[in-house]
Amino acid sequence: MMAMLFACRVVEERTKFDQVPRLLKQQVADIIIKDFGMPELVPAEFGGTAE
């Protein structure tokens, strides 16, 4: 539930990915990539394409 909240906030640009709590980052990254189809918002270390 919290991961989805943070994912929505990152997609809406209300929160930056680096502000996501450490323990939720991988879950948030997976949601952003798989559910929202926006890998450009996720750093490469978490499977995205952002630098």
Secondary structure as UniProt FT lines:
FT   HELIX           2..11
FT   TURN            12..13
FT   HELIX           17..19
FT   HELIX           22..24
FT   HELIX           25..34
FT   HELIX           39..41
FT   HELIX           44..46
//
